Amino acid sequence: MTAERALRTAAPHELLDAVRHVLVDAYAARCVDLFMADYGLTVLQPVSVLPHTAEPVSVHNSPAGRAFGAQEPFVEDVRGGAVRVHLPVTVRGDRLGVLSVTLPGEAEARDCLKELADIAEVLGHEVVVAERDTDVYLRARRKDRLTLAAEMQWQLLPGRSCARPEYELGAQLEPAYAIHGDNFDWSASADHLMLYVTNGMGEGIEASLLTNLAINALRNARRAGIALADQAALGDQAVYAHYRGSCYLSVLMFDFDLATGRVKVVDAGSPQLLRLRDGVVERVAFEAQLPLGMFEETDYVAQDFSVEPGDRLVFVSDGVYAVASPRGEAYGDAALARAIMSTRLLPAAEVPRAVLRELTGHRGQSAPKDDALVVCLDWHGR
């Protein structure tokens, strides 16, 4: 409660200082650091004052990274009998980073581990609120400079993961610091989850502007309570009214009924869906309809689909399944199926990054020529 009061009364840019004072006074903490996951999910960037002299730590092979990946506190022994407790900073399944606290000894850490985990969770909520009023935490997330197009795209996204009893979601985009038009969006109510996976057309700022227009048109329709097919129609009208058919946007749209697993689907373009069910991966095909904005006043029809508890759905853009190897071989369904099977034991939040790492090996070069988007949905049902 003391930490929560301190965080809620602190200035947006002083959250770390506020929680540090509480941890020093109440728990005899010797050192307190906050690390934010970078946009590429490769390192944890320290939140520090300019000129940012603290070093980032790896997501993959560090004690803090272990806490981030497992989403469980991890206790590390340090010199002099002290221990360093690494605590995931997560908000409703969206993994923001890690709070690292050095305590005098293991006994002290064991006695207060649950309280420290609660403080890290409260800190995460306050960071999300504070980002409306300060750039401190957004700046800490980047290990390189974002392109302007990428800046626009990341600001458009709802998060990179979320979780509820009925489902878990994770998503990732590459190249993280130079994405153009690929995008994902989701929104949940008491009884429904709506999910959009978009494959943008073009490059740079033009691609980002097109995606921003389409996503905001779809959100506007969704927030008016309009059905999925009519959302697509209104998004189509908005894009066509501006571009007159010269640019258009591919989108795969879903409306999940959380109680029954019944789904309404509009397939307006190129993103694809693969399903892992009972140890078998298969591509799920829908009736293809026109991309948004290709022609004037296109009518869209929602199809029926269903999910079962235990299903894993993986959505990919053409920057994944159409990527060619140095020998000209497309990644394709077979390679995607292998990647999905090899990551079947990972939580949904970690699957997109793992699939994209395998894609990098197929591509044979680290820098992709096209946006690559992977979204993973684990369905638990009620």
N, C-alpha and C positions, 0 to 999 in steps of 0.2 A: 504493500500500500504506500509506503514511503517513496519507493521508486516511481510508482505510477503518478503520485502527486508531483514529484520533482520533474518528471518528463512532461506532464501536461502544462506545467507553468513555465517551462524553459522556452527560450527563444528557439525557433525552428532550426537554426544552425548550431545550437548548443546542446543538442540531445546527448551526445557522447559525454560531454563535460558533466551534464546533470547526472547521468547514470554512473559515471566514474566516481563522483563525490559520494553517492549513496553506497556504492560497493566498497569504497575505502572505509567509510565511517561504520557501516553496519556489518561488514564481512571481513574487514582487515585485508582487503585486496591490495596487492602490491603493484599490479599493472592491469590496465583495462584497455582493450583495443577492439575496434569495430571494423570488420572487413566486409566489403560489398562484392557480390559476384559480378564479374565484368560481362559485357554484352555477348562475348563469345563463349562464356561459361568455361574458360580455361584457367583463369586465375581469380583469386580473391584479393581485391584492391583495398588497402587500408584507408580509412577515413582519417585524414590528418590535415593540418594547416599547411598553407603554401610555404615552401615550394614542394610539398609532398615528398619528403625525403625517405619516408618509411617504404620498405620493400614489399611488393606483392608476394603472395604465397600460392602455390599450385593447388588447383582443385583436385588433382588426381593423386598426388603423393605427398601430402602434408597432413599433420594432425588436424588442422582446421578444415582442410578439404575432406578429411574422413568424416568429421561431424556434419559437414554440408551434404555430402553424398548420402550418408546413412540417415540423416535427419534425426540423429540421436546425439546427446552430449557425449563428448569424448574427453577423458582425463589423461593428461600427458605429464609424466614426471620431468621435473626440471632440477637444476642444481640446488644444493642446500636443503633438500628434503621438501621443497615447495612443489606444488602441482599447478598445471595450467589447464583450466577447464574451457573447452571449446563448445559453444552452445549455438545451435542453428537459430537464425533469425528468420522466421517464416510467418507469413500472414495468410491464413486460409489456404494453405497449400502452395502459395507463391513463395519460392525460396529466394530470399533477398541476400543473405550473407551469413556471417558468423560473428558472435560476440565471444572474445577470448579474455578470460579472467585468471590472473595468477593469484593463488591463495597460499597461506603459510604451510599447509600440510594436507595430506590425503584425508585425514579425519574431518577437518573443517569442510573440505569439498564434499565429502559423502553426506554430511549432515545437512548441507544447504543446497544440494544439487537440484532438487525440485523447485525451490524458490528461485534459484538462478535461472532455470529454464523458463519460469513464468516471467521473470524480468526481461529476458531476451525476447519473449513473445510480445510483451507490452511495448518494448522498444521498437520492434518491427512495425506495429500498428502506428506508432507515433512518427516513424520515418516516412511511411506512406502519406500521412497527413501533412507532414512538414514539407514534402517535395512540391506542394502547391506554392510554397512561399520562399524556397531557397533552392539553389543549384548544388549545394554542398554534396549531397548524396548521389545525385546524378553525375556530377563530375568525378566522384570517386569510383564510379562504375566503369569508367572507360580507361583502358590501357593505351589506346590510340585515339586519334581524332576521328570523329564520325564525319562522313560526308553529309552535306545538307540533306540529300535525299534520305539517307539513313536516319538522320535526326528526326525528320518528319515521320518516317515509318515507325520508329520505336515509340514516339509520342502517341501514335495512333493505336498501339496494341493494348489489350486489357491487362496483360501480365504474361509470364512465361509458363505458369503452372497454376492449378487450383485444384481443390479437393472438396468433395462432399461425401456423405455416406453412400450415395448412389453411384458416384463416378469419381475418377481421377483424370486430370488433363495435364498434358505437358506439350510444349511447342518450342521450336527453335528455328531461326532463320540464318542463312549464310549467303554471302559474306556479311558477318555481323556488323562490320563497320562501314559497309558500302552497299547495303541492299537498295533495291530500286522500287519494285512494285508488288512483290509477293506479300501476303498479309494473312492474318487470322484474327478472328473476333469471336467472342462468346459472351453470353449473358444468361443467367439463371434466375428463375422465379421459384415459387414454392413447388410448382408442379412441372415446370418445363426447363429444358436447357436448349438454347439456340446457339448453333455453331456455324460460322462461315469460314471457308478456306478459299482464298483468292489467289489467282495467278495473274499478276499484272502484265500489261503489255508495254514494251518500250524500255528505255533506260533512263537513269538519272532522275532529274527533277521532274521531267514530264511524266515518267512512270509513277512517281510518288504523288504527283498532283491528281492523276487519274484515279489512283487507288483511294486517296483521301476523299475525293468527290463521291465515289461509289460507296465506300464504307459508311460515310456519314449519311448518304441517302438511305441506305439500308437500315441504319440505326434509327433514323427519323421515322421510317415506316414501322419498324419493330416497336418503338416506344409509343407509337399511336395505337398499338394493339392490333395491327393488321396481320392477316394470315400470311404464311410463308410465300405462297405463290404470288400474292399481291405485293409483298415486299420486293420480290424480284422484278415485278413489272414496274414498280415505282423507281427502283434503282436503275432499271433499263432506260426509263424516260429521262431521268436526270442526266445520265451519261450521254444519251443521244442528243438531248437538247443542247449540250455544250459542245460536243465533238462532231455531231452530224454524221456519225458512222466512220469517221477517220481513225478513231481509237475506241477500243472496247475492252471489257474485262471479263475474264473467265472466273466463275465462282461455283463452289459446291456448298449448298445450304442445307442445314438439318434443323429439325425441330423435334427434340426427344421428349416423350412423355415419361417423366421420372417414375411414375407409379406402375406403368405397364410395359415399358420398353418399346412401345410402338413409336415409329419415327415417320415424319413427313420429310421428303427430300426433293430438292430442285437441283438438277445437274445442268448448269449453264456454262459448260466449257471444259477445260482440260484437267483440273486437279483429279486425282484418282484415290480410291479407297481400297485398302487391303485389310482383310479380317483374319485374325488368329482365333480359331475356335477348336477346342478339343485337340490341340496339337497340330492342326492343319491350317496352312496359310492359303487363302484364295483371294483373287481380286473380285470385288463386288461391282458389277456394271449396272448403271442406270440408263434410262432413256435420255440420250443427249439432247439438250435444247440449246438455243442460240446464246452466245455470250451477251452480257449486259451492254447495251449501247450499239450493237451492230446494225440493227434496223429500227425503224420507228414503230412504236406501239406493239412490241412483241408480247404475245400472251404466253404465260408460263403455267404449267400444270405440275402440281405436287404429286410425287409417287409415294407409295407405302413401302415401308421397310421395318424390320424389327431387330432388336438386339436381345441377347440372353445374358444372364449373369455369368461372368467369366470371360466374356468376349473382350478381345483387344482390337480396336480399330486404329489403323495407321493411315493418315491422309498425307499425300505427297504432291508436290507441284511437278511440272515438267522439267524443272531444274534438277530433279532427282532421277526420275525414271528414264529420261531421255539423254542423260549425260553419257558421253562416249569416252571410252578408254583410249590410250594412245594408239591402239590398233583399230579404232573405229567401232568397237563393240558397245552397243547401248547397255546401260545398267539393267533396265528391264525388270519384268516380274520375277524371274528366277533369282536374280541377285537380291532383289528386295525381300523376297520370301526368306532367303538365307539370313539376311540381316535381321529380319523380324524374329526369326527363330533363335538366332544367337543372342538376342537381347530379351528373350521372353521372361527371364527371372528378374530383370531390372524393373523398378517402379516406373510408372508412366512419365514422370517428370524427367527421368534420365534417358529414356529411349530415343527421343529426337537427336540429342547430341551424339549418342552412340551410333545411330544409323548414319549420321552425317560424317562421322569419323571413318566409317567403312566406305562411304562414298568417295572420300578424299583418296583412299587407297586405290579405288577403281579408276578414278580420274587421272591419277599419276602426277598431279600437281596440286599445290596447296591452294592456289587462287582460282575459284570457280569463274567461268565466263558468264554464268547466268545465276539468278537467284535460286536458292534451294530451300524449300520449306518442308518441314516434317511436323505433323501434329499427331499425338498419341492419346487415345481415349480408352481407359479401362472401365468397363461397365460392370457395376456390382448389383445394381437394381435395389429394390426395396425389400 
